[in-house]
Amino acid sequence: MHNYPWGHEKPYNDFSSFFKNNFNERIQKIAVDAGFTCPNRNGAKGRGGCTYCNNYTFNPFYCSPSKTISKQLKEGIAFFAEKYKTQKYLAYFQAYSNTYADLETLKKHYSEALSVEGIIGLVIATRPDCVNEQILDYLQKLAETYYIVLEYGIESCNNETLKNINRGHTFEESVNTLELSAGRSIHIGVHYIIGLPGDTREDNLSHAIILSELPFETLKLHQLQIIKGTRMAKQYTDNSDMFNLFTADEYIDFVVRFSELLNPQIIIERFISESPADLLIAPKWGGLKNFEIVSKIIKKFHELNTWQGRIY
């Protein structure tokens, strides 16, 4: 058995082991839609949002801005309480950009979530251009009492790619925000999409090296998926040649190569994203579930006798 630097037997620095080390009970995220928008949706920087984005791919049934935050959380807790006993919860502000409001509005939303029994912290998904020092100072104060996570959608390290997907911010803005967020008691996560049009496979591998030098704790990787109801779906219909989508086997091989280049201190929270079958146009991987793909990725690490950060 290889003696990995993260102290467990998986060939990558995995999130579930990290979480178990931090908490002595099961922690479940409960998604919340607080009715936020994005600057590339409301006209501040653009219209239509990111070309790949359809928020229905991850909003569960209890999650709707027509309900109060408290009601969404209580319904989510009731749903998970039937599956698992004796656990605590994190309120996951997931839909759109969840710091895109004035500070008083943010305080109101976050305080309401933290007032719900069983909620021990917040996970806040947002964009690098939607935070400032004032917001970070407030979250740092909250982090003295609660478990606070900020997840930034970086998506690519290539400005041309970011422009083409209507992201509305640059990679330099991502770097600046990560540096502004670092050194606080806030847990910082990053989202990155593998296979965006404009990013070659070699680009993606070079981005693993770039990401490795940035100050964040956890990484969520997503394979590019074409989702119904998005501008990218129309692009795919009109000109599928602009896309170079992965087969399941190609992605498993590639993500192992990507991980070899990745700083071993970075905790990999997710290797793939899983969208509802009725919304997914491509790539279709024969109904393989998230856990099945992860199992194949671990098997591939072992077959190649390699691990995260081996050539970092």
N, C-alpha and C positions, 0 to 999 in steps of 0.2 A: 504493500500500500504506500502510495506516495505521501510524503510529509508536506502537505500544502501549507502556505503561510497563514491561511485563514483558520486553521485548526480543526477542520472536519474533512470528511472523505470525498466530498463532491469536487470535481475538477474545475470548479469556478467558485467565486466568492458569492454565495447565493443569499438571497434576501431572507428566506424563511429561517435559516440558521442565525442570521444577524438579529432577526426579530425575537427569536426564542431566547437569545442571550440577553436581550433588553427587557423582556417581559416574562413573568413566570406563569402567565395564563394566556388563553387564546384571545387574540385581538382581531376584530373584524371591521373592515371599512364599510361605512354606510354612505352611499352616494346621495348627494343633495344637489338640486337645481334651484339656485337662489335668484334666477332671472337675470343673470349678468349677460352682457353682450361682449363684443370684441371691437377694437378700433378699425379692423379691416372688414367689419360688417355694418357698422353704424355711420360710415362716411368719414370718420376722423382720419383714417388712412386709406380707406377703400370700401368697396361693397362686395357682398357675396361670401366673405370669409375665405379660408384656405380652400383651395380647389379640391382637396381630398376629403373635406370634413362633412360628416353627417352625424350630429350628436345623438341621433336615435340609436346608433350602434352601441352605445354604452349606458343609456339611461334605463334603469330598471323600472318595473311597473309602478312602484310607489313614489317615483321621483318626478315631480312636476312643479313648476313655479307657481301654479294655481293654488298649491297648498302651502301652508307656512313651513318654515324650516323645521320647527319642532314636530309638526305632524308627519313630515316626510321621514324624519329620523325615528320617531316612535313606531311608524309602520315598518320601516326597515328593520329595526331592532326586534319587533314582534315576529317578522319573517325569519330572521336568523336564529332567534331564541328557540324556535321549534326544531332547528337542526342541531344546534350546539348549546350546551349548558355552560353556566358560569364563565362568562367572558365579558370583556370590556370592548368599547367601540371607539373608532375614529370617524368623525364627520368628514366625508370626502366631498369637498366642493369641486365638482368635476366638469360640469357643462360650461363651455366657453371660458372666458378669462376672469377668474374669480378674485382678482384684486383691481379690476377695472371699474372703480367708483371712488367717490371721495371718502376720506378716512372715517368720517362719522357713520356713513352707510356700512362700511366694512365692519366697524366696531359693533354696530347693531346686529348684523348678520352673524358674525363670529360669536358674539356673546350669547345670542339666542341658541346657537348650536351647543355651546359649552354648558348651557344651563340644563340640558336634557340629561336625565339620570343615566349613568353608564358611559357617557361620552368623556373620554380622557384626553382628547386632543383633536387637532385639525390636520387634514391633508388638503392643500390649496393648490389646484392646478391653474397656471396662468402663463402669461407671455413675458419675455424678458423686458419688453418696453412698457409694461403695466405695473411696475413697482417703483418706489422711490425710497429715499432714506427715511422719510417719515413713517411709511408703512412698515419698513423693516424694523425700525425702532419699536413700533407698537407690537409687532409679532415677537420680537426678542423679549419684550416684557412678558407677553403671554407664555413664552417658552420657559420662563422661570417656574411656572406651575403646571403647564400642560405640554404634551408631546406635539410639537408643531413642525409640519413638513411643508416646504414650498417646492412644487414641481414646475420646472420651466420647460416649455416646448422649444427646444433648440432646432430640432428636425433635420437640419443640414448645416455643414460648415462652409457651404458654397453660396455666396451672395446671389449669383445668377439663378441658382436653383430656388432660393428663397423668394426671389422676385417672381419667378415663373409660377410658383404655387400660390401667389398672392399673399405671402406671409405678412408683408408690411413692416418687417424689421430686418436689420442686417445681422450677420454673425458677430460683428464687432460689438453691437449692442448686447448680444448674448454674453459675450466675454465680460464686458463692463459690469453687467448686472450680477453675474456670478461672483465677480471680485468684490462688488459692493455688499453682496449677501454673505460672503465668507467671514469666518472668524466670529460668528455669532452663535448662539445656542439653538439656532434653527437648523433642522435637517434639510439639506438641499438635494433635490432630485432633478434629473434631466431626461427628457424624451428625445429620441432620435429615430428617424425613419430610414430604413435601408431600402434602396431601390427607387428613390424618387426620380422622375424624368429629369435628365440633366446631370445626375450623379452617376458616373460609371462605377463598376465594381471596384476598380482601383481607387477611385475617389473615396468610396466608402471605407476602404482599408486605410487610406491616408487619414481619414477623419477619426478612426480609432486612435491613431497616434496623437492627433490634435486634442481630442477629448481627454486623453489620458493626462494632459498637463493642466487641466482646468480644475478649479476648486469646487467640487461637488462630491456627494456621498454615494448616491444610488443612480442607476441607469435603467431606463425602460427602453428596450429595443422594440421596434415595430417593423414587420415586413410591409411594404407598400401593398395596400388592398384597394381595389376599385369598388366603390360603394354606390349603390343606387341613390339618385337624388343629389349627386354632387356634380360640380362642373367637370371634374376629372372623368366621370362616367361618360359625359358627352365627348370629351377629348378622346377617350378610349374607343368609343363607337366610331368617331370620325377618322381617327388616325392611330390605330393600335401600334404602329411601328415606332411611335415615340416612347413606348414603354418596353422595358426589359424585365418582365416579371419573373420571379423565381418559381421553379417547381419546389415541392417539399424537400426533395433530396438535395437540390442545389442550395436551398436556404440552410439546411442543416450543415452541409459542408462549409458554406460561406461563414456562418455565424461562429463556427469554431475557429476559422482563420481570423476573423475579426477579434475574437476574444483573446487569441494568442498575443495580439498586439496591444491589448488593453491593460492599463495600469492595474495590477492585482489588488490594489487598495479599493478600487471602485466595486461597489456591491451591485451585482446584476439582479435587478428586481424582476425583469421580464425579458424573455427572448423573442416572443411573438405576441401579436394581438389577434383576438378571435372575435369576428363580427358575426351577427345573426345571419344564418344561411339565407334567409329570405331577402336580405339587403346586399349580400356579397355577389358581385359580378365576377371578379377574378382577383387572384388566382384561387382556384378551388382545389383543395388538397385531399379530396376523397373523404371528407368528413372527419379528418384527423383532429382530435381535440388538443387543447393546449398541453395538457399533461403528457399526451402521447408524443408530441413533438419534442418536448423537453427531455423525455426519456431517450428518444433517438439521438438528441444532441449529446447527452451524457455518454451514451454508448459510443458515439463517434469520437468524443474526446479520448475515451479509453482505447478504442481501436488504433488511434494515431499516437497513443502514449504522449498526449499533450495536455495543456491546462491553460487557464486564463493567465496571461502575462508571461508565458514561457519565453516569448521573444520581445517582450516589452523593453 
